[in-house]
Amino acid sequence: ALARSGVRVSAYDASPKMVGVANSKLSSEPFCLRVQFSVLRNEHLFKLEGLFDGALSNFAGLNCSLDWSGIADELARLVKPGGHLLLCVLGRMCLWEMVHSLLRGRFRKAFRRTRRGPTIARIDGSSLKIIYTSVSEARQLFASGFQLCGWRGVGVFVPPSYCEPYLLGRKRMLNLLASLDSWLAHLPGVRCWGDHILLDFVRREA
């Protein structure tokens, strides 16, 4: 989508399979887009050179990395002064997850995000270390190179994908929940309950 709007995109993922899927979709585009997909872990940003107008980390990929401080330093090196850094990360208090887990008697899972330090999550039969960082912690970790200028919840009212069976055939309700997300998910006291949090940083002037 960014490339279609004229932005030159360098996109990275730790999974070769994910990059392969992205390249396959790119080959089906009717126009030649200025986008390149490559395999790269967050911890290996030191391999990149040059300056970027901005950066985006999506799908909570950063939550799978334990060294946020090192990543913050590398991003400060790569992003131009005044450029935006958008981080879409897992929130520490997902209301949908808490309610869904409590109703199913899974009390440990209901409050797993509130625990300090890495948490073991199981995805498709594989174990993965996940770290849940608060907004204040993220602000502090990126403070040397970036200023947090705003943040909002993502999926405060719209439920996570595992709740999809409960909403089948209820398009009107889903549209209402999506509208509530658009209208209210930026408000203090509301935004912290999102499945994800979108942090908007700006690179400080050198």
ZIDAVEN-V191026 format. One record per pair of residues at least 12 apart in sequence whose ideal C-beta (glycine too) atoms are under 8 Angstrom apart, sorted by sequence separation. I is the first residue (numbers start at 1). J is the second residue. If there is no record, write none. Layout:
((I J) (I J))
This chain:
((97 109) (98 110) (118 130) (119 131) (97 110) (98 111) (118 131) (119 132) (135 148) (23 37) (117 131) (22 37) (42 57) (97 113) (135 151) (158 174) (115 132) (19 37) (114 132) (159 177) (19 38) (42 61) (94 113) (113 132) (158 177) (19 39) (42 62) (55 75) (93 113) (157 177) (158 178) (92 113) (93 114) (157 178) (42 64) (43 65) (91 113) (92 114) (16 39) (42 65) (55 78) (90 113) (157 180) (158 181) (9 33) (11 35) (13 37) (15 39) (41 65) (43 67) (55 79) (156 180) (157 181) (9 34) (10 35) (11 36) (12 37) (14 39) (54 79) (62 87) (156 181) (8 34) (9 35) (10 36) (11 37) (12 38) (13 39) (14 40) (45 71) (48 74) (52 78) (53 79) (63 89) (155 181) (4 31) (7 34) (8 35) (9 36) (11 38) (12 39) (13 40) (14 41) (43 70) (51 78) (52 79) (53 80) (62 89) (63 90) (154 181) (157 184) (10 38) (12 40) (14 42) (43 71) (46 74) (50 78) (51 79) (52 80) (55 83) (60 88) (153 181) (156 184) (157 185) (4 33) (42 71) (45 74) (51 80) (54 83) (55 84) (56 85) (57 86) (59 88) (60 89) (156 185) (3 33) (45 75) (48 78) (53 83) (54 84) (55 85) (56 86) (57 87) (58 88) (60 90) (3 34) (52 83) (54 85) (55 86) (56 87) (57 88) (154 185) (3 35) (54 86) (56 88) (57 89) (153 185) (2 35) (45 78) (152 185) (153 186) (152 186) (156 190) (156 191) (160 195) (150 186) (153 190) (156 193) (10 48) (153 191) (156 194) (152 191) (153 192) (155 194) (156 195) (90 130) (92 132) (151 191) (153 193) (154 194) (155 195) (91 132) (92 133) (153 194) (154 195) (155 196) (10 52) (90 132) (92 134) (152 194) (154 196) (153 196) (154 197) (89 133) (153 197) (154 198) (152 197) (153 198) (151 197) (152 198) (14 61) (151 198) (13 61) (151 199) (89 138) (151 200) (14 64) (150 200) (87 138) (148 199) (149 200) (66 118) (148 200) (149 201) (148 201) (149 202) (147 201) (146 201) (147 202) (146 202) (85 142) (135 192) (146 203) (147 204) (145 203) (146 204) (96 155) (142 201) (145 204) (85 146) (94 155) (95 156) (138 199) (91 153) (100 162) (135 197) (66 129) (68 131) (96 159) (97 160) (100 163) (64 128) (96 160) (135 199) (64 129) (66 131) (68 133) (64 130) (65 131) (76 142) (79 145) (88 154) (94 160) (63 130) (64 131) (75 142) (79 146) (96 163) (63 131) (76 144) (63 132) (72 141) (76 145) (63 133) (68 138) (72 142) (75 145) (76 146) (73 144) (75 146) (69 141) (72 144) (73 145) (68 141) (72 145) (68 142) (72 146) (95 193) (97 195) (93 192) (94 193) (96 195) (92 192) (93 193) (94 194) (91 192) (94 195) (91 193) (91 194) (91 195) (90 195) (91 196) (90 196) (91 197) (89 196) (90 197) (88 196) (89 197) (88 197) (88 198) (89 199) (87 198) (88 199) (86 198) (87 199) (86 199) (86 200) (87 201) (85 200) (86 201) (84 200) (85 201) (84 201) (85 202) (84 202) (85 203) (83 202) (84 203) (82 202) (83 203) (82 203) (81 203) (80 203) (81 204) (82 205) (79 203) (81 205) (81 206) (76 203) (60 196))
